[in-house]
Amino acid sequence: MNCFRYKNEYLSPLGPMTMTSDGVSLTGLWFDGQKYFPEDLATGGEPAALPVFEQTGAWLDHYFAGENPGGTPPLRLEGSPFRQAVWRLLQEIPHGRVVSYGMLAGRLSALQGGIPVSAQAVGGAVGHNPVSIVVPCHRVVGSDGRLTGYAGGLSRKEALLRLEGLRCHSLSCEASFESWPV
């Protein structure tokens, strides 16, 4: 359900990526062919060179150079209110840190006045994040540090976390969960 009019390509060290925009904001960023890659993206969208694509490309260049690229390009994320809430929380996870799905659920529950939220529902929202890397869904891991559920593939998730300085091996990372408030 990505609202886009324009698209552009970015060649990352982990494979080609497609960016989409409404003309002002970044509305999507996917590894080509990943799970949940929009079916209409191959035939839809007008190729364009937009300032937001230049900003996103520069942001990704810094990220893949192993730097913390700081603030994000302008974003417009479309989804249900629940997904929007989860995606906002993803943007709070610091560079080089990970949180568990359960921690995200607990944080969302606290923000909603104690209404219970399941970690599985949070996982579904995380998996449908339309803006890979910039909205860092790769920073969410299992409660034991295992790498689970990345639409771009677990090997990419591990590579992204290593790029951020985490020690990962055999699809698991040494997690420091206490660095993110619940």
C-alpha positions in Angstrom: 0.0 0.0 0.0 2.9 2.3 -0.6 1.8 5.7 -2.0 4.4 6.6 -4.5 4.7 8.4 -7.8 8.4 8.4 -8.3 11.1 5.8 -7.9 14.9 5.6 -8.1 17.6 3.0 -7.6 20.4 2.7 -5.1 23.2 0.2 -5.4 24.1 -0.8 -1.9 27.0 -3.2 -0.9 24.3 -5.7 0.0 22.5 -5.5 -3.3 20.3 -3.2 -5.4 17.6 -1.2 -3.6 14.6 0.7 -4.9 13.5 4.0 -3.3 10.0 5.6 -3.8 8.7 9.0 -3.2 5.6 11.1 -3.4 7.7 13.9 -4.8 8.8 15.4 -1.4 9.3 12.6 1.1 10.7 9.1 1.0 7.8 6.6 1.0 9.7 3.3 0.5 13.1 1.7 0.4 13.5 -2.0 -0.3 16.1 -4.5 -1.3 15.0 -5.5 -4.7 13.0 -8.7 -4.5 12.8 -8.8 -0.8 9.8 -10.2 1.0 6.9 -7.6 0.8 8.5 -5.9 -2.1 5.5 -4.1 -3.8 4.3 -6.0 -6.8 3.4 -2.8 -8.7 6.8 -1.3 -8.2 8.3 -3.0 -11.3 5.7 -1.4 -13.6 4.6 1.6 -11.6 6.3 4.8 -10.6 8.2 7.3 -12.8 12.0 7.2 -12.6 13.1 10.6 -11.3 16.1 12.4 -9.8 14.6 14.2 -6.8 16.2 15.9 -3.8 14.8 13.3 -1.4 16.5 10.6 -3.5 19.8 12.5 -3.4 19.4 12.9 0.4 18.6 9.3 0.9 21.5 8.2 -1.3 23.9 10.4 0.7 22.4 9.0 4.0 22.9 5.4 2.8 26.5 6.2 1.6 27.4 7.4 5.1 25.6 4.4 6.6 27.4 1.8 4.5 30.7 3.6 5.1 30.2 2.5 8.8 29.2 6.0 10.0 26.1 7.0 11.9 24.4 9.1 9.3 22.3 11.0 11.8 18.9 12.5 11.0 16.8 10.8 8.3 15.5 12.1 5.0 11.9 13.4 5.1 9.6 10.3 5.5 6.0 9.6 4.8 5.0 6.2 6.0 1.6 4.9 5.3 0.0 2.2 7.3 -2.5 1.5 10.1 -2.2 3.5 13.3 -0.8 0.4 15.0 2.0 0.0 12.3 2.7 3.7 12.4 3.2 3.5 16.2 5.6 0.6 15.8 7.5 2.4 13.1 7.9 5.5 15.2 9.4 3.3 18.0 11.8 1.7 15.5 13.1 5.2 14.8 14.0 5.6 18.5 16.3 2.6 18.6 19.9 4.1 18.7 22.4 3.3 16.0 24.5 0.2 17.1 21.8 -1.1 19.6 19.2 -3.7 19.4 15.9 -4.3 21.2 13.6 -7.4 21.3 10.1 -7.7 19.9 8.9 -8.1 23.5 10.6 -4.8 24.5 8.9 -3.0 21.6 5.6 -4.5 22.7 6.2 -3.4 26.3 7.1 0.1 25.2 4.0 0.4 23.0 1.8 -0.9 25.8 3.2 1.7 28.2 2.6 4.4 25.6 -1.0 3.2 25.2 -1.8 3.4 28.9 -1.1 -0.2 29.7 -3.2 -1.8 27.0 -1.5 -5.2 26.3 0.3 -5.5 23.0 1.6 -8.9 21.7 5.2 -9.3 20.5 3.8 -11.2 17.5 1.7 -8.2 16.4 4.7 -6.0 16.8 6.7 -8.4 14.7 4.1 -8.2 11.9 4.3 -4.4 11.9 8.2 -4.5 12.0 8.2 -7.0 9.1 6.0 -4.7 6.9 8.2 -1.6 7.5 8.3 0.1 4.1 11.6 2.0 4.6 14.4 -0.5 5.2 17.5 0.6 7.1 16.4 4.3 7.5 13.6 3.0 9.7 15.8 0.5 11.5 13.7 -2.7 11.7 17.0 -4.7 11.4 17.7 -3.6 15.0 14.9 -5.8 16.4 16.0 -9.3 17.5 14.7 -12.2 19.5 14.7 -12.0 23.4 17.9 -14.1 23.4 19.7 -12.0 20.7 18.8 -14.4 17.9 18.3 -12.8 14.5 14.8 -13.4 13.4 12.4 -12.1 10.8 14.0 -9.6 8.4 12.2 -9.2 5.1 15.6 -8.4 3.4 17.0 -11.7 4.6 18.8 -12.7 7.8 22.3 -12.5 6.2 21.6 -8.9 5.4 20.3 -8.2 8.9 23.5 -9.7 10.3 25.6 -7.6 7.9 23.8 -4.4 8.9 24.2 -5.0 12.6 27.9 -5.8 12.1 28.2 -2.6 10.2 26.8 -0.8 13.3 29.5 -2.4 15.4 27.6 -5.3 17.0 29.3 -8.6 17.4 27.2 -11.1 15.5 27.9 -14.7 14.6 25.7 -17.7 13.5 22.6 -15.5 13.2 22.9 -14.2 16.7 24.2 -10.9 18.2 25.5 -10.0 21.6 22.6 -7.8 22.7 22.7 -5.0 25.2 19.0 -4.5 25.9 19.4 -2.2 28.8 20.4 0.7 26.6 16.9 1.5 25.4 14.2 2.6 27.8 11.0 0.5 28.1 
